[in-house]
Structure formats: structure tokens, C-alpha cells
Amino acid sequence: MLRRAFLVLFGTLALAACGSGGSYGPAGTGPTVLGTPAANASAHGGSRVAILLPLSGPRADLGQAMLQAAQLALPAPDSPPLSVKDTRGTPEGAAAAAQQAMAEGVGIILGPLTSAETAAVAPIARNAGVPVLAFTNDPSQAQPGVWTLGITPGQQIRRLLAATQAQGKTQFAALLPDTEFGRAMGDALTRATTAAGLPAPDIRTHAKGMAAINAATRDLSGYANRRGPIDAKIKAARALNTPEGRREAQELARSSIPPAPFNALLLADTGEELAEVAALLPYYDIDRGAVQVIGPAIWASPASGSGAMTGAWYAAPDPAARSGLEQGYAAKFNTQPSPLADLAFDAASIARVVAGQGGYSIGALSQPAGFLGVDGWIGLLPDGQVRRGLAVFRIERGGPTMIEPAPQSAGAAGT
């Protein structure tokens, strides 16, 4: 799980995160639950399923691993036939693959992988009335009939905001790298606090390097305004040049300064930059006991440097939900599933059950109860937005600990 989350979410909106094979049980009041084909096999009523993946080019290994996961979820003879198309990892290749799929009369497209490829495929599929379950985590590609299944900054932030609010934290700030990923995290925080009726967050971005991080941290902390009055009094006491003045200066130096102007802080750095931020927070009197630090799911990996932020929270799928996929994939392919296999497996499983329910309509795909898949609960909304049930983890010296389980239904996930 740790390595997987790191690969899936490390700072890019262009490449999304993404078994024992699986299918979904019958629809009901609760989410449709991922099971095994042997247990839930049913005759399909839908047409051919197309999957668009990079099966040649630099991402061919990744595409092949995702294809295997999809094939595991669509076992013959009870599943719709799978039409495999190579995008070559380019928008032009993805568009050509989509055109080929349309000529075959497919009923649904799984993939493609990246944001740029999805943008090329979407108008072709839309004109043909064919829904798309894309693997990108770029929410800007979402639209009616096109769902982006990758785990997004917005999904993480909404989950973390709910958890911190439950602890009485309502004043949010963010110190973020000036990168595409950092800006996406900041935008997600702004949208989430607005939707929750909370004050607008105070957001600062920084360039690379200690000097830039130091300046941004000092500015965000309001250190000059918080410490300035005390420093002025110390200076005045010392200027008296008397024993009483020196004693007063010593007492003032030991006095506490007002707290930081926020009680929840979003970070998104990794590696050396995260270590630098960790060192600067206490230097600028940001009390980690009073301020809850939150961050991205990439902190699940020790390689992210998250050990410097003991006590911080992040939101990610519950790794226990993936055990069935790991066992089934290893049994069939004699290896562990790719870090991106989850999305291909869940997308194919959704296609399988919806085919069995009569076809690939937007209404069927966006059934209100949603689905329980490899990465937990997932809800496809009619407008193309995707909601996920993520768990909340706390970083500890011995590794992350789950402190809030992943919601298992639409209501519990707050959608």
C-alpha cells in the first residue's frame, strides 16, 4: 500500500492512480459490492467493452499490467467481450484507438490513462453516446458520460477537512510548493472550505530552496506580528541598562507568544523540502499540539520523507480492501498487481455488472448507492464527478496508523 500510494499520487495530474477477478453483486439499497466471478457470475446483457491503454512505447509495461487486471475482472464466458486497443501513450494514438472502438460498436470505454489522452477521446465517445471510465486523476476532464477514476486532491482534501472539523479545527492554512500538484491541493482546499461554510484558507506557495521555504513559512505564521511586540519590549528593557531592565528582558524572553492564526495546516512537500518545513514550524512558534498538519496520500510512502511529520494526517484507500485483488492477481500472473491495477480492475468490474443490469447508461453507472471496489467505496455522479470513501491515517514512527476507517456507503462518505 505504501509504495502503491506513492506511485499513484506523486505530484502529477496527468497520470492517474489507479485481482482475484471480480464482479458486483445485485444492486440494492447499499453499494454494489465487489466479489469474485465464481460467486457472482451472471450472464451479461451489454455489448463489447473497449479498454484503451499504452501497450507500446515507454509505458507499455504499465499498460500490460493494467490490462491483466481488467482481464481478471472480465472472465469468460459470463462477461462482456473485451476489445483491447493500444493508445501508444499519446493523444493521437488514443483518438485513433477510440475511433476503432466506435467502429466495432463498443458500449463503454475503459481508459485511457492520461489527462491529455482523455481529452482526445472524450469528444469521440460523446458523439457516439459511449460512456468513458478514464484512468486519469485530472478532474477537469470530468463531464457527463466521462468519469475520471484516479484519486484526486479534491477527494483527499474533502476527507481530511471532515476529519479535522470533527476535532474542532476550522481555521485552515496551507504552505505548498509552487507546482501543478501544490496548486491543485490549494485549489481543492479553497473549494472544500467554501463548500463547508468555513473561512477562506490562508495559502502560501514557495519555490524550491530553503530561503524560499523560510520566507513563506515566516509570512504564513504571522511571526512578525506575533513576536514583534514582545521583541520590542525586550529591546526597550535592555536599553535601560540596569539590573531591573535585564531581569525584565529575561522574563519577556521566556514569555509565550500568541498562537498561529490557524489550527489546521495543509502541506504537500516531500523529501528534503518537507524536512525543511518540519524544522521551520517550531522555529516560527507553530505549535504542532494546537495545529493539525494534513497532507497528501503520497505521505503513505516512507520514500516521501513523511517521517519528518510525525502526527500529521493524510487520506488514502484502506489497504485491507485490496487483499482480494492481490491474492487473485498473484495466483493468475505469479506476481503482485501493478500500483495502477486497481483502477483497471474496478472499471472493468463496474462495466461487467452494469452490462448484466441491461446496459451502459449514465443512469446505471451513476446509481446513487455507488460501488465497493478495490480502493473502497466509489460513487459516479451524473455530471462526471467521482466521490470516494477514503480512510484517514496518522503518521507515526513505526509507520502509519489508521485513525478513521473508510466510509462504506454514499451517506457515510458525505456525498
HELIX and SHEET records of a PDB file:
HELIX    1   1 LEU A    2  LEU A    9  1                                   8    
HELIX    2   2 PRO A   37  ASN A   40  1                                   4    
HELIX    3   3 ALA A   60  ALA A   73  1                                  14    
HELIX    4   4 PRO A   91  GLU A  104  1                                  14    
HELIX    5   5 SER A  115  ALA A  128  1                                  14    
HELIX    6   6 PRO A  139  GLN A  141  5                                   3    
HELIX    7   7 PRO A  153  ALA A  166  1                                  14    
HELIX    8   8 GLU A  180  ALA A  195  1                                  16    
HELIX    9   9 MET A  210  SER A  221  1                                  12    
HELIX   10  10 TYR A  223  ALA A  239  1                                  17    
HELIX   11  11 PRO A  243  ALA A  253  1                                  11    
HELIX   12  12 GLY A  271  TYR A  283  1                                  13    
HELIX   13  13 ALA A  297  ALA A  300  5                                   4    
HELIX   14  14 PRO A  302  SER A  304  5                                   3    
HELIX   15  15 SER A  306  MET A  309  5                                   4    
HELIX   16  16 PRO A  319  ARG A  322  5                                   4    
HELIX   17  17 SER A  323  PHE A  333  1                                  11    
HELIX   18  18 ALA A  341  GLY A  356  1                                  16    
HELIX   19  19 ILE A  362  LEU A  365  1                                   4    
SHEET    1   A 4 THR A  32  VAL A  33  0                                        
SHEET    2   A 4 PHE A 371  GLY A 373  1                                        
SHEET    3   A 4 GLY A 376  LEU A 380 -1                                        
SHEET    4   A 4 VAL A 386  ARG A 388 -1                                        
SHEET    1   B 5 LEU A  82  ASP A  86  0                                        
SHEET    2   B 5 VAL A  49  LEU A  53  1                                        
SHEET    3   B 5 ILE A 108  LEU A 110  1                                        
SHEET    4   B 5 VAL A 132  ALA A 134  1                                        
SHEET    5   B 5 VAL A 146  THR A 148  1                                        
SHEET    1   C 7 ASP A 202  HIS A 206  0                                        
SHEET    2   C 7 PHE A 172  PRO A 177  1                                        
SHEET    3   C 7 ALA A 264  LEU A 267  1                                        
SHEET    4   C 7 GLN A 292  GLY A 295  1                                        
SHEET    5   C 7 TRP A 313  ALA A 316  1                                        
SHEET    6   C 7 ALA A 391  ARG A 394 -1                                        
SHEET    7   C 7 THR A 401  GLU A 404 -1                                        
END                                                                             
